[in-house]
Amino acid sequence: MDHDAPGSGRAAFDVPPGIAYFDTANLSPHLHRVREAGEAALRRRGRPWTITGADWFTDVERLRGLFGALIGTDAEAIALVPATSYGMAVAARNLALAPGDRVLVLAEEYPSGVHTWRVAARAAGAEVVTVAREAGQSWAGAVLDALDERVAVVSVPNVHWTDGALVDLPAVAAGARAAGARLVVDGSQSIGAMPFDVGELRPDFAMSVGYKWLLGPFGLGYLYVAEQHRDGQPIEQNWINRAGSQDIARLLDYPDEYQPGARRFDVGQRTGFELVPMAVAALEQVAAWGVERIAAELARVTATIGARAAALGFDPAPADGRGPHMLGLAVPDSRRDGVLPALAAAGCFASVRGRSLRVAPHLHVTGDDVEQLVAALGTLGD
């Protein structure tokens, strides 16, 4: 395929003609190969006599390795979790807070992390500090300005979920280390669409759901655990994360030891015979395309949309202040209620988050889709 052309991956996605879908940040459309993997998995699950004891472990380890490779590490660093909130709960349990400690979060951040840190802070007598930007200030600048010796945890995304505004993670990571703070990254709106290297960033924990930019099924996500935390406490106790659980006949030995690496933090039903093959197929396709290539193509698409939308009176964030794959268009109050109905009537789909129309394409978006979106925005008037 022509990797420079918009819509270079259209044929790989189950998106019908006439649909202009710009809502990957909410829920990705299915790849054909992911749907086919799911259908095959359902048939297999309906024949449980064909599933062996080894099958509880083989596909899971393939998936763990695929995600690890995507973020610059190996399978030993990865736990399989059902949601961002689960990953945040693991991080909070293993990054002990003391009275007077502070946890930094961004203003209007995704709720799962905020709720988790508020509960942890209340229990410890610590404090959650919400970082807001001044006019013209970057998110990294705002975080660095708030860092001092009282900060125990910095919990941030790579891009803000409402509008794709960039958080310069290398700068934040360096600042957190210099201040003696631990770093937690919610990569749900970036991993798979932006390069992410744990070797460079050295977070304590990083997590992502699988159903957005990783193009997989709902209910299966990923948690990176830095080596120094891999002997920590999981939030649940299950049979499959215990040492020797591959020998199912000996489960009644009740070993106290855990599986090696980050596996102790796996959710109990991590095997997911219906979901894991879909997630494997999705990550294989992301790896085949390459994250750098995905980011470059989506940057061209969002730049085109931003320029066209600006001419219609919408206010896009500058390219150097946002991720390549997401574009927030500031929506005047007079247009807010009419935006999504107008788009849907034209066969276009995006989301309003906060004060922004959030435009989040993937490789299925063609030049015609962009024209369809721009035409719909043009009907809104002043």
VOGU-3710 file (C-alpha; in Angstrom, 3 decimals, decimal comma):
1> mdhdapgsgr> 0,000/0,000/0,000  1,046/3,646/-0,429  2,047/4,628/3,095  2,066/8,324/2,185  -1,559/8,387/1,057  -4,439/9,055/3,472  -6,448/5,909/4,038  -3,548/3,588/3,232  -4,974/1,009/5,631  -8,659/1,373/4,756
11> aafdvppgia> -8,960/-2,129/3,315  -7,729/-3,625/6,596  -10,612/-2,130/8,605  -14,270/-3,078/8,734  -15,442/0,465/7,915  -18,068/0,610/5,139  -18,095/3,190/2,335  -19,736/6,463/3,284  -18,723/6,267/6,943  -16,123/8,830/8,015
21> yfdtanlsph> -15,006/7,599/11,430  -12,841/9,936/13,514  -13,367/8,425/16,968  -10,523/5,956/17,514  -9,806/7,685/20,827  -13,195/6,401/21,995  -13,313/2,960/20,414  -11,326/1,731/17,421  -13,076/0,155/14,452  -12,312/-3,519/14,026
31> lhrvreagea> -9,647/-4,769/11,716  -10,936/-7,588/9,534  -8,222/-9,854/10,922  -9,263/-9,041/14,500  -12,910/-9,851/13,786  -11,893/-13,081/12,048  -9,665/-14,026/14,974  -12,610/-13,406/17,321  -14,949/-15,536/15,265  -12,432/-18,381/15,229
41> alrrrgrpwt> -11,900/-17,964/18,973  -15,626/-18,216/19,655  -15,837/-21,423/17,634  -12,891/-22,833/19,551  -14,341/-21,783/22,899  -17,546/-23,608/21,982  -15,518/-26,824/21,791  -13,828/-26,859/25,203  -12,626/-30,434/24,747  -10,143/-29,041/22,211
51> itgadwftdv> -8,592/-26,646/24,778  -5,640/-28,129/26,669  -3,976/-27,104/29,907  -1,106/-25,540/27,970  -3,579/-23,342/26,082  -4,224/-21,386/29,287  -0,686/-19,981/28,910  0,544/-20,029/25,294  -1,474/-17,251/23,608  -1,219/-15,108/26,730
61> erlrglfgal> 2,572/-15,228/26,599  2,527/-14,354/22,904  0,386/-11,330/23,698  2,586/-10,267/26,604  5,637/-10,349/24,370  3,958/-8,396/21,568  3,006/-5,532/23,849  6,414/-5,548/25,503  8,141/-5,228/22,141  5,858/-2,329/21,240
71> igtdaeaial> 7,114/-0,269/24,198  10,748/-1,361/24,158  10,820/-4,145/26,736  10,125/-7,866/27,075  7,351/-10,108/28,327  8,738/-10,166/31,882  7,727/-6,527/32,366  4,086/-6,892/31,295  0,947/-7,777/33,242  -2,414/-8,315/31,561
81> vpatsygmav> -5,206/-6,252/33,101  -8,831/-5,515/32,172  -8,818/-1,713/32,394  -6,848/1,443/33,121  -8,437/1,555/36,582  -7,003/-1,887/37,384  -3,521/-0,805/36,325  -3,828/2,390/38,360  -4,929/0,356/41,381  -1,818/-1,827/41,083
91> aarnlalapg> 0,375/1,269/40,854  -1,282/2,921/43,864  -0,948/-0,215/45,969  2,753/-0,480/45,232  3,775/3,184/45,412  3,242/3,803/49,099  2,238/7,320/50,098  3,087/8,929/53,420  1,311/11,734/55,291  2,004/15,039/53,570
101> drvlvlaeey> 2,999/13,464/50,247  1,619/14,900/47,032  0,398/13,209/43,865  0,366/15,380/40,733  -2,399/14,880/38,149  -3,479/17,042/35,224  -6,572/19,199/35,276  -9,528/17,494/33,554  -7,588/14,225/33,404  -9,346/10,916/32,707
111> psgvhtwrva> -11,325/9,934/35,826  -9,872/6,466/36,518  -6,514/7,805/37,633  -7,945/10,754/39,539  -10,337/8,601/41,560  -7,603/6,056/42,314  -5,145/8,630/43,598  -7,793/10,459/45,640  -8,682/7,253/47,495  -5,016/6,360/48,038
121> araagaevvt> -4,192/9,879/49,217  -7,088/10,003/51,696  -6,034/6,669/53,179  -2,430/7,851/53,630  -3,046/11,434/54,697  -1,514/12,597/51,426  -2,808/15,123/48,900  -3,735/15,105/45,222  -2,565/18,279/43,485  -4,303/19,163/40,226
131> vareagqswa> -1,981/20,855/37,757  -3,518/23,405/35,389  -1,842/25,298/32,558  -1,436/29,036/32,399  -2,136/30,734/29,070  0,542/29,699/26,586  2,062/27,143/28,957  2,732/23,528/28,000  1,532/20,644/30,138  5,131/19,628/30,837
141> gavldalder> 5,929/23,176/31,919  2,983/23,180/34,305  4,005/19,820/35,819  7,636/20,854/36,216  6,594/24,098/37,894  4,577/22,094/40,441  7,359/19,626/41,256  9,073/19,914/44,625  10,320/17,640/47,405  6,751/17,002/48,604
151> vavvsvpnvh> 5,734/15,255/45,362  5,822/11,458/45,664  4,037/10,499/42,427  3,578/12,171/39,059  0,648/10,538/37,229  0,244/11,787/33,662  -0,714/10,707/30,132  1,319/11,270/26,963  -1,506/13,324/25,463  -4,510/14,827/27,192
161> wtdgalvdlp> -7,563/12,693/26,538  -9,894/15,617/25,781  -7,980/17,261/22,958  -4,696/15,450/22,270  -2,570/18,190/23,873  0,972/16,869/24,217  2,691/16,088/27,497  6,470/16,056/26,923  7,127/12,812/28,783  10,946/12,830/28,532
171> avaagaraag> 10,998/16,246/30,204  8,463/15,217/32,851  10,288/11,939/33,520  13,606/13,709/33,996  12,006/16,266/36,304  10,277/13,592/38,365  13,505/11,646/38,829  15,372/14,802/39,860  12,680/15,507/42,474  12,692/11,921/43,768
181> arlvvdgsqs> 9,119/11,292/42,574  7,792/8,108/40,998  6,268/8,270/37,483  2,997/6,625/36,389  1,895/6,986/32,755  -1,545/6,316/31,319  -0,699/5,522/27,706  -4,237/4,606/26,665  -4,465/7,557/24,275  -0,977/7,233/22,812
191> igampfdvge> 0,593/3,766/22,873  0,187/2,304/19,394  -0,087/5,718/17,724  3,008/7,426/19,142  6,450/5,968/19,869  6,736/5,031/23,546  9,997/3,670/24,975  10,123/2,607/28,621  13,913/2,389/28,386  14,037/6,112/27,707
201> lrpdfamsvg> 11,232/7,192/30,043  11,870/4,760/32,919  8,345/4,963/34,395  7,504/3,012/37,509  4,218/1,885/35,957  2,609/2,488/32,567  -0,673/1,144/31,298  -2,929/1,122/28,258  -6,305/-0,204/27,322  -6,357/-2,368/24,221
211> ykwllgpfgl> -9,481/-1,138/22,459  -8,338/2,300/21,291  -5,015/2,844/19,492  -4,023/-0,808/19,937  -7,034/-1,810/17,771  -8,049/-4,757/19,927  -11,083/-5,930/21,899  -12,704/-4,311/24,909  -11,824/-5,765/28,299  -8,140/-6,546/27,794
221> gylyvaeqhr> -5,352/-4,084/28,574  -1,693/-3,953/29,508  0,417/-2,864/32,471  4,156/-2,210/32,393  5,863/-2,742/35,752  9,420/-1,513/36,319  11,797/-4,175/37,603  12,076/-2,691/41,083  8,341/-3,185/41,638  7,944/-6,749/40,343
231> dgqpieqnwi> 8,100/-8,263/43,806  5,197/-6,064/44,937  1,655/-6,863/46,007  -1,038/-7,695/43,430  -4,536/-6,438/44,076  -6,050/-9,901/43,809  -4,936/-13,429/44,548  -5,647/-15,975/41,840  -4,437/-19,416/40,937  -2,893/-18,597/37,592
241> nragsqdiar> -0,402/-16,014/38,854  1,144/-18,502/41,291  4,386/-20,363/40,659  3,890/-23,708/38,935  0,301/-23,030/37,897  1,044/-24,598/34,501  0,812/-27,940/36,340  -2,931/-27,680/36,924  -3,036/-31,090/38,628  -0,994/-29,619/41,510
251> lldypdeyqp> -3,007/-26,469/42,220  -3,942/-27,802/45,643  -0,310/-27,390/46,739  -1,242/-23,704/47,234  2,233/-22,251/46,655  3,002/-18,861/48,181  5,394/-17,931/45,369  4,262/-16,083/42,249  4,975/-16,491/38,571  8,113/-14,576/37,535
261> garrfdvgqr> 8,257/-11,000/36,337  5,126/-8,853/36,286  2,801/-11,864/35,920  1,813/-11,697/39,602  -0,205/-8,576/38,691  -2,305/-10,322/36,009  -6,063/-10,259/36,397  -7,481/-13,674/37,248  -9,341/-14,219/33,969  -6,426/-13,001/31,885
271> tgfelvpmav> -6,540/-16,046/29,580  -9,686/-14,801/27,836  -10,003/-17,483/25,157  -12,439/-15,252/23,260  -10,390/-12,031/23,574  -6,700/-12,905/23,591  -6,568/-14,137/19,958  -8,209/-10,861/18,885  -5,668/-8,828/20,843  -2,798/-10,859/19,358
281> aaleqvaawg> -4,060/-10,207/15,839  -4,392/-6,502/16,600  -0,884/-6,087/18,009  0,579/-8,096/15,141  -0,976/-5,620/12,710  0,221/-2,579/14,682  3,726/-4,068/14,669  3,537/-4,798/10,940  2,566/-1,209/10,151  5,037/0,227/12,649
291> veriaaelar> 4,165/2,890/15,203  6,427/5,488/13,585  4,663/4,991/10,253  1,225/5,190/11,865  2,174/8,399/13,673  3,566/10,000/10,520  0,468/9,266/8,430  -1,941/10,387/11,115  0,051/13,590/11,606  -0,546/14,465/7,955
301> vtatigaraa> -4,261/13,755/8,277  -4,729/15,786/11,460  -2,670/18,661/10,022  -4,957/18,806/6,997  -8,084/18,733/9,148  -6,680/21,375/11,465  -5,943/23,781/8,628  -9,341/23,260/7,001  -11,207/23,570/10,315  -9,369/26,766/11,223
311> algfdpapad> -10,686/28,342/8,028  -14,208/27,548/9,275  -13,708/29,305/12,589  -12,664/26,363/14,738  -9,493/26,739/16,783  -7,081/23,793/16,479  -4,083/23,283/18,718  -0,744/23,844/16,931  0,951/20,705/15,612  3,906/21,028/18,010
321> grgphmlgla> 1,552/21,180/20,981  -0,428/17,982/20,374  0,009/14,345/19,531  0,158/13,411/15,831  -2,987/11,302/15,997  -5,493/13,496/17,863  -6,797/16,969/17,189  -8,888/19,067/19,522  -11,024/21,726/17,870  -12,265/24,353/20,289
331> vpdsrrdgvl> -16,030/24,541/19,824  -17,812/27,871/20,425  -20,665/27,551/22,907  -23,129/28,506/20,183  -22,126/25,441/18,163  -21,586/22,889/20,905  -25,020/21,248/20,992  -25,199/21,000/17,214  -21,777/19,558/16,450  -22,310/15,824/16,884
341> palaaagcfa> -25,823/15,705/15,340  -24,538/17,613/12,301  -21,624/15,197/11,933  -23,789/12,104/12,351  -26,258/13,372/9,740  -23,329/13,551/7,314  -22,026/10,073/8,207  -19,156/11,475/10,293  -18,351/10,355/13,826  -16,185/12,040/16,460
351> svrgrslrva> -16,537/12,964/20,150  -16,921/16,073/22,250  -14,691/15,958/25,308  -14,490/18,950/27,595  -14,567/22,047/25,410  -13,211/20,319/22,323  -14,443/18,380/19,360  -11,939/15,520/19,508  -10,942/14,250/16,067  -9,088/10,937/16,221
361> phlhvtgddv> -8,485/9,200/12,857  -6,626/6,002/12,084  -5,249/4,545/8,857  -8,751/3,889/7,538  -9,427/7,632/7,088  -9,240/8,701/3,443  -9,076/12,063/1,736  -12,779/11,700/0,953  -13,481/11,174/4,667  -11,660/14,401/5,447
371> eqlvaalgtl> -13,752/16,268/2,852  -16,898/14,730/4,351  -15,909/15,960/7,819  -14,982/19,455/6,648  -18,256/19,784/4,739  -20,211/18,765/7,844  -18,353/21,292/9,997  -19,113/23,944/7,410  -22,866/23,492/7,877  -22,757/24,601/11,497
381> gd> -22,620/28,346/10,858  -21,482/30,968/13,319
//
